[in-house]
Amino acid sequence: MSGRKSAKAQGYKSMRMLVICALMSCVLFCRASVNKAGDVQKDSNLQIYLPREVTIKSNTISLGEVSIIWGGPREGGLQAKAGKILLGRILVPGQKVVIDRTMVLSRLACNGIPVSRVTLTGAENITVRRQHKIIKGSEFVEIADAFLRKNPPPGSVCQWEAIRIPKDLVVPEKSKDIKLSARFAKSSAKNQAKVQIVVLEDGKQIEECEVTFRLKYKCHSAVTLVDIGAGEVISSANVKIENGVANFPEPVDWRPPYGMVTKRAVPANTVLEPHMVAPVKAAVVIERNQNVVIRIERPLLVVTAVGKALNDGRVGEYIKVRNINSQRIILVKVNEDGTVEPVF
């Protein structure tokens, strides 16, 4: 009797274990199904990561170039479709375009990808730039300076300095064969030179700019060695000649002011300017109201008359004289011998 009860209890125990195992299998199966469904739902969404800054090669901005896209493997090319969506264009070299999340979602929705199927991560805004090269203004100056050294301006030009420098030039990165060519440009200022720089891409001109130089000229200057009083004669004893540089060319007929006199007192170490000196005046040979001989001399003919000077006169100057006989006033030139000659 006790053996039957023991066998029956053992059977119940085995059946209970089978039920428990079945229930556990059901739970695990259901959980796996739920997880699998979640994974399917997750995989069906697009995951898009937005970086903060991106540099692209072309001027057309696509979502695939400026972001990282994954997900949606069972959607038959949804990821590729999203990557081809256009977000704008870069119109000029150096331009930057800012794209925000709202714009990305809007463009996705316009192309049939609803917002509910997209998860965005990363930055709030993307700053997009195009790859480019920058030719600095200083580089243009170096090329223009080298051109002037090979083709120096005429005259006594000895130096030059750039006074107008062009801005930096942005050139697309795709440009490979970039060359710079220099040539003279017209300038209305006598003490300036303009050099035009032409930017060539594959032999075609794409840009040009100008560099303006102020020219410096060799010059001489007379510098006082000592204090010179008004009316004193200038000589090598009180003035020295120095070489220098000026902003304008020196007059062709410049000569040291030796033999001239100062119009006013000039202190030592002063550069003599033209308005500070004057030629030495010749002595007065005819004084006002003085009787003079009016003389006309021609081949085989000499005519003389007496007149009265109305002005002081030096040799070579023109003064007025009244003829005493006729009382006529005539213009005459003063001769070295003190006579005067009528001017007809």
For each residue, the residues with C-beta under 8 A, 3 or more apart:
1: 4 5
2: 5 6
3: 6 7
4: 1 7 8
5: 1 2 8 9
6: 2 3 9 10
7: 3 4 10 11
8: 4 5 11 12
9: 5 6 12 13
10: 6 7 13 14
11: 7 8 14 15
12: 8 9 15 16
13: 9 10 16 17
14: 10 11 17 18
15: 11 12 18 19
16: 12 13 19 20
17: 13 14 20 21
18: 14 15 21 22
19: 15 16 22 23
20: 16 17 23 24
21: 17 18 24 25
22: 18 19 25 26
23: 19 20 26 27
24: 20 21 27 28
25: 21 22 28 29
26: 22 23 29 30
27: 23 24 30 31
28: 24 25 31 32
29: 25 26 32 33
30: 26 27 33 34
31: 27 28 34 35
32: 28 29 35 36
33: 29 30 36 37
34: 30 31 37 38
35: 31 32 38 39
36: 32 33 39 40
37: 33 34 40 41
38: 34 35 41 42
39: 35 36 42 43
40: 36 37 43 44 74
41: 37 38 44 45
42: 38 39 45 71
43: 39 40 71 72 73 74
44: 40 41 71 72 74 75 117
45: 41 42 71 72 117 118 119
46: 69 70 71 72 78 79 82 108 113 117 118 119
47: 69 70 71 119 121
48: 63 67 68 69 82 104 118 119 120 121
49: 67 68 69 120 121 122
50: 66 67 101 104 120 121 122 123 124 126
51: 54 66 67 68 122 123 126
52: 122 123 125 126 127
53: 126 127 128 129
54: 51 65 66 126 127 128 129
55: 128 129 130 131
56: 61 65 66 90 128 129 130 131
57: 130 131 173 174
58: 65 130
59: 89 90 91 130 172
60: 86 89
61: 56 65 66 86 87 88 89 90 97 99 128
62: 65 66 83 84 85 86 87
63: 48 66 67 69 82 83 84 85 86 87 104 107 108
64: 67 69 82 83 84 85
65: 54 56 58 61 62
66: 50 51 54 56 61 62 63 87 99 126 128
67: 48 49 50 51 63 64 104 122 126
68: 48 49 51
69: 46 47 48 49 63 64 79 82 83
70: 46 47 79
71: 42 43 44 45 46 47 79 119
72: 43 44 45 46 75 78 79 117
73: 43 79
74: 40 43 44
75: 44 72 78 79
76:
77: 80 81
78: 46 72 75 81 82 113
79: 46 69 70 71 72 73 75 82 83
80: 77 83 84
81: 77 78 84 85 111 113
82: 46 48 63 64 69 78 79 85 108 111 113
83: 62 63 64 69 79 80
84: 62 63 64 80 81
85: 62 63 64 81 82 107 108 111
86: 60 61 62 63 107
87: 61 62 63 66 97 99 103 104 107 128
88: 61 97 99 128
89: 59 60 61
90: 56 59 61 95 97 128 129 130
91: 59 95
92: 95
93: 130 132 170 171 172
94: 129 132 170
95: 90 91 92 129 130
96: 127 128 129
97: 61 87 88 90 127 128 129
98: 125 126 127 128
99: 61 66 87 88 103 104 125 126 128
100: 103 104 124 125 126
101: 50 104 105 120 124 125
102: 105 106
103: 87 99 100 106 107
104: 48 50 63 67 87 99 100 101 107 108 120
105: 101 102 108 109 115 118 120
106: 102 103 109 110
107: 63 85 86 87 103 104 110 111
108: 46 63 82 85 104 105 111 113 114 115 118
109: 105 106 112 113 114 115
110: 106 107
111: 81 82 85 107 108
112: 109
113: 46 78 81 82 108 109 117 118
114: 108 109 117 118
115: 105 108 109 118
116:
117: 44 45 46 72 113 114
118: 45 46 48 105 108 113 114 115
119: 45 46 47 48 71
120: 48 49 50 101 104 105
121: 47 48 49 50
122: 49 50 51 52 67
123: 50 51 52 126
124: 50 100 101
125: 52 98 99 100 101
126: 50 51 52 53 54 66 67 98 99 100 123
127: 52 53 54 96 97 98
128: 53 54 55 56 61 66 87 88 90 96 97 98 99
129: 53 54 55 56 90 94 95 96 97 132
130: 55 56 57 58 59 90 93 95 172 173
131: 55 56 57 172 173 174
132: 93 94 129 170 171 172 173
133: 170 171 172 173 175 178
134: 168 169 170 171
135: 139 140 168 169 171 178 180 199
136: 139 140 168
137: 140 141 165 166 167 168
138: 141 142 165
139: 135 136 142 143 180
140: 135 136 137 143 144 165 166 169 180 197 209 211
141: 137 138 144 145 162 165 211
142: 138 139 145 146
143: 139 140 146 147 180 182 197
144: 140 141 147 148 162 182 195 197 211 213
145: 141 142 148 149 160 162 213
146: 142 143 149 150 182
147: 143 144 150 151 182 183 195
148: 144 145 151 152 153 160 193 195 213
149: 145 146 152
150: 146 147
151: 147 148 184
152: 148 149 157
153: 148 157 160 193 215
154: 157
155: 217 249
156: 217 218 219 249 250
157: 152 153 154 160 215 216 217
158: 216 217 218 245
159: 215 216 245
160: 145 148 153 157 193 213 214 215 216
161: 213 214 216
162: 141 144 145 165 211 212 213
163: 192 212 213 214
164: 210 211 212
165: 137 138 140 141 162 211
166: 137 140 169 197 209 210 211
167: 137 209
168: 134 135 136 137
169: 134 135 140 166 199 207 209
170: 93 94 132 133 134
171: 93 132 133 134 135 175 178 199 201 206 207
172: 59 93 130 131 132 133 175
173: 57 130 131 132 133
174: 57 131
175: 133 171 172 178 201 202 206
176: 202
177: 201 202 203
178: 133 135 171 175 199 200 201
179: 199 200
180: 135 139 140 143 197 198 199 200
181: 197 198 200
182: 143 144 146 147 195 196 197 198
183: 147 195 196 198
184: 151 193 194 195 196
185: 194 195 196 210
186: 194
187: 192 193 194 212
188:
189: 192
190: 248 249
191: 214 215 217 247 248 249
192: 163 187 189 212 213 214 215
193: 148 153 160 184 187 212 213 215
194: 184 185 186 187 210 211 212 213
195: 144 147 148 182 183 184 185 210 211 213
196: 182 183 184 185 208 209 210
197: 140 143 144 166 180 181 182 208 209 210 211
198: 180 181 182 183 205 207 208
199: 135 169 171 178 179 180 205 206 207 208 209
200: 178 179 180 181 203 204 205 206
201: 171 175 177 178 204 206
202: 175 176 177
203: 177 200
204: 200 201
205: 198 199 200 208
206: 171 175 199 200 201
207: 169 171 198 199
208: 196 197 198 199 205
209: 140 166 167 169 196 197 199
210: 164 166 185 194 195 196 197
211: 140 141 144 162 164 165 166 194 195 197
212: 162 163 164 187 192 193 194
213: 144 145 148 160 161 162 163 192 193 194 195
214: 160 161 163 191 192 247
215: 153 157 159 160 191 192 193 247
216: 157 158 159 160 161 245 246 247
217: 155 156 157 158 191 245 246 247 248 249 250
218: 156 158 243 244 245 250
219: 156 243 244 245 246 249 250
220: 241 242 243 244 250 254 256
221: 241 242 244 271 272
222: 234 239 240 241 242 256 257 271 272
223: 239 240 241 242 269 270 271 272
224: 227 228 238 239 266 267 268 269 270 272
225: 237 238 239 240 268
226: 238 268
227: 224 265 266 267 268
228: 224 232 234 238 239 262 265 266
229: 232 262 265
230: 262 263 264 265
231: 261 262
232: 228 229 238 261 262
233: 259 260 261 280
234: 222 228 238 239 257 258 259 260 261 262 272 277
235: 238 239 258 259
236: 239 240 258
237: 225
238: 224 225 226 228 232 234 235
239: 222 223 224 225 228 234 235 236 256 257 258 272
240: 222 223 225 236
241: 220 221 222 223 256
242: 220 221 222 223
243: 218 219 220
244: 218 219 220 221
245: 158 159 216 217 218 219
246: 216 217 219 249 250
247: 191 214 215 216 217
248: 190 191 217
249: 155 156 190 191 217 219 246
250: 156 217 218 219 220 246 254
251: 254
252:
253:
254: 220 250 251
255:
256: 220 222 239 241
257: 222 234 239 260 272 277
258: 234 235 236 239
259: 233 234 235 279 280
260: 233 234 257 277 278 279 280
261: 231 232 233 234 277 278 279 280
262: 228 229 230 231 232 234 265 266 272 276 277
263: 230 275 276 277 278
264: 230 276
265: 227 228 229 230 262
266: 224 227 228 262 270 272 276
267: 224 227 270
268: 224 225 226 227
269: 223 224
270: 223 224 266 267
271: 221 222 223
272: 221 222 223 224 234 239 257 262 266 276 277
273: 276
274: 277
275: 263
276: 262 263 264 266 272 273
277: 234 257 260 261 262 263 272 274
278: 260 261 263 281
279: 259 260 261
280: 233 259 260 261
281: 278 314
282: 285 314 315 316
283: 314
284: 287 312 313 314
285: 282 313 314 315 334 336 338
286: 290 292 309 312 313 319 334 338 340
287: 284 290 309 312
288: 309 310 311 312
289: 308 309 310
290: 286 287 308 309
291: 306 307 308 309 324
292: 286 306 307 308 309 321 338 339 340
293: 304 305 306 307 338 339 340
294: 304 305 306 307 321 323 330 332 339 340 341 342
295: 302 303 304 335 339 340 341
296: 301 302 303 304 341 342
297: 301 302 303 341
298: 301 302
299:
300:
301: 296 297 298
302: 295 296 297 298
303: 295 296 297
304: 293 294 295 296
305: 293 294 323 324 325
306: 291 292 293 294 323 324 325
307: 291 292 293 294 321 322 323 324 330 332 340
308: 289 290 291 292 321 322 324
309: 286 287 288 289 290 291 292 312 313 319 320 321 340
310: 288 289 319 320 321 322 329
311: 288 319 320
312: 284 286 287 288 309 319
313: 284 285 286 309 317 319 334 340
314: 281 282 283 284 285 317 334
315: 282 285 334 335 336
316: 282 333 334
317: 313 314 333 334
318: 331 332 333 334 343
319: 286 309 310 311 312 313 331 332 334 340
320: 309 310 311 329 330 331 332
321: 292 294 307 308 309 310 329 330 331 332 340
322: 307 308 310 327 328 329 330
323: 294 305 306 307 326 327 328 329 330
324: 291 305 306 307 308 327
325: 305 306
326: 323
327: 322 323 324
328: 322 323
329: 310 320 321 322 323
330: 294 307 320 321 322 323 342 343
331: 318 319 320 321 342 343
332: 294 307 318 319 320 321 340 341 342 343
333: 316 317 318 340 341 343
334: 285 286 313 314 315 316 317 318 319 338 340
335: 295 315 338 339 340 341
336: 285 315
337:
338: 285 286 292 293 334 335
339: 292 293 294 295 335
340: 286 292 293 294 295 307 309 313 319 321 332 333 334 335
341: 294 295 296 297 332 333 335
342: 294 296 330 331 332
343: 318 330 331 332 333
344:
